[in-house]
Amino acid sequence: MTQEKQLLQNTRAQIVVRGIVQGVNFRWFTQRRASDLGLTGFVRNASDGSVQVTVEGARGAIEQLLEMLRVGPSAAVVESVQVEWHAPSGEFNSFEVRS
């Protein structure tokens, strides 16, 4: 498979963002960027202080989102971004913020 086809292929990513990422509009930042990239899924705060993202769409678009998450909104301090790649489920119609 060419690199170009791989970037267009739909996939799913489970992302965990750690640092000062709660109470700084990180979920809303993520929702806006993911929607702008045409991605589906959700973002939520986790009890351990991290932000968890489940996202589906073109691999290239998810990689663009990952770059944005590594910076985050201006009040955030991102310490780490972990990602696991999976097969897409097609279960989402949009990208939403969950509590």
Backbone as a chain_set.jsonl record, in Angstrom:
{"seq": "MTQEKQLLQNTRAQIVVRGIVQGVNFRWFTQRRASDLGLTGFVRNASDGSVQVTVEGARGAIEQLLEMLRVGPSAAVVESVQVEWHAPSGEFNSFEVRS", "coords": {"N": [[0.844, -1.181, 0.0], [0.566, 2.189, -0.858], [2.046, 5.112, 0.654], [0.376, 7.328, 0.471], [-2.194, 6.175, 0.086], [-2.406, 4.886, 2.533], [-2.613, 7.049, 4.3], [-5.111, 8.002, 3.64], [-6.781, 5.98, 4.302], [-9.411, 4.781, 6.37], [-9.352, 4.666, 9.906], [-9.039, 3.936, 13.444], [-8.325, 5.619, 16.453], [-7.178, 5.449, 19.772], [-6.622, 7.746, 22.144], [-4.659, 9.17, 24.711], [-4.217, 11.969, 26.622], [-1.974, 13.607, 28.674], [-1.165, 15.796, 31.429], [-1.551, 19.244, 32.242], [-4.545, 19.34, 31.528], [-7.215, 19.342, 32.043], [-9.995, 21.437, 32.744], [-9.161, 23.517, 31.184], [-10.353, 24.043, 28.804], [-9.788, 21.939, 27.05], [-11.265, 19.739, 26.058], [-13.241, 20.986, 24.496], [-11.647, 22.326, 22.637], [-10.517, 20.078, 21.371], [-12.821, 18.888, 20.279], [-13.649, 20.832, 18.42], [-11.434, 20.96, 16.644], [-11.31, 18.285, 15.716], [-13.824, 18.025, 14.483], [-13.559, 19.955, 12.462], [-11.696, 18.637, 10.911], [-13.162, 16.62, 9.873], [-13.546, 14.32, 11.355], [-14.834, 11.625, 13.441], [-16.218, 10.631, 16.649], [-15.36, 10.837, 20.136], [-14.521, 12.919, 23.001], [-13.378, 12.959, 26.354], [-13.06, 13.771, 29.868], [-10.949, 11.992, 32.075], [-10.922, 10.12, 35.157], [-8.385, 10.079, 36.247], [-7.237, 12.49, 35.685], [-6.395, 12.836, 33.109], [-7.108, 13.385, 29.573], [-9.231, 11.644, 27.453], [-9.464, 10.442, 24.175], [-11.389, 9.138, 21.606], [-11.302, 8.409, 18.328], [-12.28, 8.393, 14.901], [-11.577, 8.082, 11.411], [-9.937, 9.356, 8.462], [-6.57, 8.34, 8.353], [-4.532, 10.242, 7.948], [-5.823, 12.638, 8.683], [-6.331, 12.125, 11.372], [-3.717, 12.033, 12.286], [-3.042, 14.711, 11.888], [-4.724, 15.852, 13.815], [-3.54, 14.749, 16.105], [-1.1, 16.157, 16.162], [-2.082, 18.709, 16.793], [-3.159, 18.175, 19.323], [-0.879, 17.701, 20.77], [-0.015, 20.196, 21.353], [-2.29, 21.668, 22.218], [-4.907, 23.788, 23.735], [-4.306, 27.272, 24.648], [-4.089, 27.511, 27.502], [-3.389, 25.011, 28.365], [-1.007, 22.497, 29.466], [0.66, 20.218, 27.947], [1.908, 17.112, 28.676], [2.255, 14.497, 27.76], [1.29, 12.465, 24.962], [-0.384, 9.657, 24.171], [-0.992, 7.081, 21.833], [-3.02, 4.552, 20.442], [-3.578, 2.454, 17.727], [-6.384, 1.196, 15.958], [-8.798, -0.964, 14.288], [-11.445, 0.644, 12.497], [-14.788, 1.198, 13.77], [-17.046, 2.405, 12.842], [-19.121, 3.412, 14.306], [-19.766, 6.028, 15.023], [-21.351, 9.188, 14.321], [-20.693, 11.827, 14.445], [-18.471, 14.172, 16.075], [-18.132, 14.401, 19.488], [-18.332, 15.99, 22.746], [-18.014, 14.356, 25.753], [-19.097, 13.783, 29.126]], "CA": [[0.0, 0.0, 0.0], [1.364, 3.405, -0.903], [1.894, 5.974, 1.833], [-0.786, 8.18, 0.242], [-3.391, 5.375, 0.37], [-2.448, 4.626, 3.969], [-3.068, 8.267, 4.968], [-6.525, 8.189, 3.345], [-7.523, 4.833, 4.825], [-10.065, 5.016, 7.648], [-8.812, 3.941, 11.04], [-9.518, 4.388, 14.749], [-7.242, 5.857, 17.403], [-7.478, 5.692, 21.186], [-5.59, 8.716, 22.52], [-4.674, 9.649, 26.093], [-3.403, 13.178, 26.756], [-1.684, 13.869, 30.086], [-0.582, 17.091, 31.754], [-2.608, 20.144, 32.723], [-5.43, 19.243, 30.367], [-8.609, 19.461, 32.468], [-10.298, 22.789, 33.217], [-8.49, 24.495, 30.321], [-11.079, 23.964, 27.526], [-9.15, 20.965, 26.17], [-12.278, 18.936, 25.363], [-13.881, 21.81, 23.464], [-10.591, 22.5, 21.635], [-10.42, 18.821, 20.634], [-14.053, 18.71, 19.511], [-13.639, 21.77, 17.29], [-10.398, 20.557, 15.674], [-11.708, 17.011, 15.119], [-14.945, 18.288, 13.576], [-13.002, 20.669, 11.306], [-10.96, 17.66, 10.105], [-14.106, 15.624, 9.383], [-13.409, 13.107, 12.147], [-15.939, 11.286, 14.327], [-15.808, 10.013, 17.907], [-15.662, 11.642, 21.315], [-13.46, 13.278, 23.939], [-13.906, 13.071, 27.716], [-12.11, 13.807, 30.964], [-10.839, 10.746, 32.822], [-10.797, 10.348, 36.603], [-6.965, 10.229, 36.613], [-6.768, 13.822, 35.292], [-6.069, 12.872, 31.681], [-8.204, 13.519, 28.622], [-9.258, 10.484, 26.565], [-10.06, 10.717, 22.87], [-11.623, 8.026, 20.695], [-11.526, 9.121, 17.072], [-12.24, 7.604, 13.666], [-11.532, 8.838, 10.176], [-8.736, 9.16, 7.655], [-5.366, 8.331, 9.192], [-3.837, 11.529, 7.813], [-6.547, 13.643, 9.472], [-6.084, 11.819, 12.791], [-2.342, 12.459, 12.575], [-3.09, 16.175, 12.032], [-5.31, 16.106, 15.132], [-2.517, 14.425, 17.106], [-0.169, 17.292, 16.236], [-2.773, 19.784, 17.519], [-3.311, 17.766, 20.72], [0.43, 17.802, 21.429], [0.107, 21.599, 21.765], [-3.486, 21.957, 23.006], [-5.284, 25.193, 23.844], [-3.246, 28.094, 25.252], [-3.951, 27.317, 28.951], [-2.981, 23.636, 28.65], [0.393, 22.087, 29.465], [0.617, 18.811, 27.546], [3.126, 16.388, 29.035], [2.409, 13.336, 26.89], [0.155, 12.028, 24.137], [-0.221, 8.246, 23.81], [-1.989, 6.683, 20.841], [-3.108, 3.166, 20.0], [-4.334, 2.373, 16.483], [-7.297, 0.055, 15.884], [-9.708, -0.974, 13.137], [-12.604, 1.505, 12.771], [-16.06, 0.509, 14.013], [-18.109, 3.097, 12.118], [-20.244, 3.628, 15.223], [-19.991, 7.453, 15.315], [-21.845, 10.055, 13.237], [-20.114, 13.147, 14.63], [-17.483, 14.189, 17.16], [-18.805, 15.063, 20.606], [-17.738, 16.072, 24.081], [-18.737, 13.575, 26.755], [-18.658, 14.071, 30.493]], "C": [[0.889, 1.245, 0.0], [1.107, 4.231, 0.346], [0.656, 6.859, 1.686], [-2.087, 7.425, 0.543], [-3.534, 5.118, 1.858], [-2.974, 5.847, 4.725], [-4.559, 8.51, 4.748], [-7.392, 7.081, 3.933], [-8.143, 5.17, 6.186], [-9.501, 4.104, 8.719], [-9.414, 4.513, 12.312], [-8.299, 4.57, 15.636], [-7.821, 6.073, 18.794], [-6.315, 6.546, 21.687], [-5.767, 9.1, 23.984], [-3.699, 10.816, 26.18], [-3.225, 13.457, 28.243], [-0.979, 15.21, 30.245], [-1.651, 17.939, 32.422], [-3.585, 20.279, 31.566], [-6.917, 19.24, 30.75], [-8.822, 20.863, 33.028], [-9.651, 23.877, 32.383], [-9.093, 24.487, 28.915], [-10.493, 22.956, 26.556], [-10.173, 20.143, 25.392], [-12.924, 19.729, 24.238], [-12.915, 22.088, 22.32], [-10.514, 21.257, 20.737], [-11.634, 18.622, 19.74], [-14.051, 19.593, 18.271], [-12.644, 21.329, 16.22], [-10.794, 19.257, 14.968], [-12.84, 17.208, 14.119], [-14.46, 18.986, 12.314], [-12.276, 19.713, 10.36], [-11.867, 16.551, 9.563], [-14.036, 14.292, 10.119], [-14.639, 12.87, 13.011], [-15.389, 10.627, 15.591], [-16.194, 10.893, 19.073], [-14.403, 11.929, 22.121], [-14.106, 13.385, 25.315], [-12.753, 13.187, 28.705], [-12.117, 12.455, 31.661], [-10.598, 11.067, 34.295], [-9.349, 10.527, 37.054], [-6.381, 11.584, 36.204], [-6.375, 13.94, 33.837], [-7.317, 13.17, 30.861], [-8.099, 12.34, 27.666], [-10.026, 10.837, 25.301], [-10.208, 9.396, 22.124], [-12.05, 8.658, 19.387], [-11.416, 8.159, 15.9], [-12.245, 8.53, 12.465], [-10.257, 8.519, 9.417], [-7.488, 9.273, 8.539], [-4.625, 9.669, 9.119], [-4.494, 12.619, 8.638], [-6.342, 13.397, 10.965], [-4.67, 12.24, 13.171], [-2.25, 13.981, 12.691], [-3.66, 16.549, 13.402], [-4.293, 15.83, 16.238], [-1.515, 15.562, 17.265], [-0.786, 18.455, 17.014], [-2.899, 19.451, 19.0], [-1.994, 17.855, 21.473], [0.706, 19.232, 21.911], [-1.063, 21.966, 22.673], [-3.844, 23.434, 23.004], [-4.246, 25.952, 24.68], [-3.045, 27.855, 26.743], [-3.453, 25.921, 29.327], [-1.461, 23.498, 28.699], [0.389, 20.585, 29.195], [1.962, 18.164, 27.861], [3.347, 15.178, 28.144], [1.119, 13.067, 26.134], [0.46, 10.59, 23.723], [-1.324, 7.883, 22.833], [-1.873, 5.191, 20.558], [-4.007, 3.15, 18.778], [-5.155, 1.091, 16.453], [-8.076, 0.103, 14.573], [-10.92, -0.111, 13.471], [-13.873, 0.676, 12.959], [-17.2, 1.131, 13.217], [-19.297, 3.452, 12.985], [-20.603, 5.094, 15.446], [-20.493, 8.203, 14.081], [-21.229, 11.447, 13.294], [-19.047, 13.037, 15.707], [-18.077, 15.002, 18.303], [-17.955, 15.087, 21.866], [-18.63, 15.26, 25.012], [-18.224, 13.918, 28.131], [-18.244, 12.818, 31.216]], "O": [[1.847, 1.334, 0.768], [0.084, 4.073, 1.013], [-0.04, 7.114, 2.669], [-2.983, 7.974, 1.184], [-4.643, 5.128, 2.392], [-3.712, 5.691, 5.698], [-5.208, 9.152, 5.575], [-8.608, 7.237, 4.046], [-7.491, 5.766, 7.044], [-9.21, 2.933, 8.477], [-10.201, 5.458, 12.266], [-7.357, 3.78, 15.584], [-8.813, 6.78, 18.973], [-5.161, 6.117, 21.655], [-6.887, 9.327, 24.443], [-2.518, 10.683, 25.86], [-4.202, 13.535, 28.987], [-0.299, 15.693, 29.34], [-2.547, 17.418, 33.086], [-3.482, 21.186, 30.74], [-7.78, 19.145, 29.877], [-7.95, 21.412, 33.701], [-9.59, 25.031, 32.807], [-8.433, 24.872, 27.95], [-10.678, 23.097, 25.347], [-9.981, 19.876, 24.206], [-13.131, 19.203, 23.145], [-13.317, 22.086, 21.157], [-10.454, 21.365, 19.512], [-11.499, 18.234, 18.579], [-14.416, 19.139, 17.186], [-12.965, 21.323, 15.032], [-10.631, 19.139, 13.753], [-12.822, 16.627, 13.033], [-14.898, 18.651, 11.213], [-12.239, 19.943, 9.151], [-11.397, 15.647, 8.874], [-14.421, 13.256, 9.576], [-15.399, 13.799, 13.284], [-14.261, 10.135, 15.613], [-17.199, 11.603, 19.033], [-13.37, 11.282, 21.953], [-15.241, 13.845, 25.438], [-11.63, 12.766, 28.43], [-13.172, 11.84, 31.819], [-10.126, 12.153, 34.634], [-9.105, 11.07, 38.132], [-5.181, 11.813, 36.352], [-6.053, 15.033, 33.372], [-8.432, 13.204, 31.383], [-7.027, 12.058, 27.131], [-11.094, 11.448, 25.351], [-9.253, 8.625, 22.025], [-13.054, 9.369, 19.339], [-10.591, 7.246, 15.893], [-12.833, 9.611, 12.491], [-9.583, 7.529, 9.701], [-7.373, 10.183, 9.361], [-4.144, 10.165, 10.138], [-3.801, 13.443, 9.235], [-6.195, 14.343, 11.738], [-4.453, 12.75, 14.27], [-1.473, 14.493, 13.497], [-3.148, 17.447, 14.069], [-4.197, 16.593, 17.199], [-1.124, 15.892, 18.384], [-0.103, 19.111, 17.8], [-2.765, 20.334, 19.847], [-1.988, 18.062, 22.686], [1.558, 19.448, 22.773], [-0.866, 22.505, 23.762], [-3.176, 24.241, 22.356], [-3.408, 25.339, 25.342], [-1.917, 27.984, 27.221], [-3.129, 25.676, 30.489], [-0.727, 24.263, 28.072], [0.147, 19.782, 30.096], [3.008, 18.601, 27.383], [4.486, 14.857, 27.803], [0.021, 13.389, 26.59], [1.434, 10.332, 23.016], [-2.463, 8.324, 22.984], [-0.775, 4.644, 20.449], [-5.076, 3.759, 18.782], [-4.685, 0.032, 16.868], [-8.018, 1.091, 13.842], [-11.385, -0.125, 14.611], [-14.017, -0.403, 12.384], [-18.203, 0.472, 12.945], [-20.37, 3.762, 12.468], [-21.659, 5.377, 16.012], [-20.113, 7.896, 12.951], [-21.24, 12.17, 12.298], [-18.753, 11.945, 16.193], [-18.477, 16.151, 18.114], [-17.005, 14.321, 22.025], [-19.845, 15.452, 25.052], [-17.065, 14.296, 28.298], [-17.847, 12.879, 32.379]]}, "num_chains": 1, "name": "protein.A"}
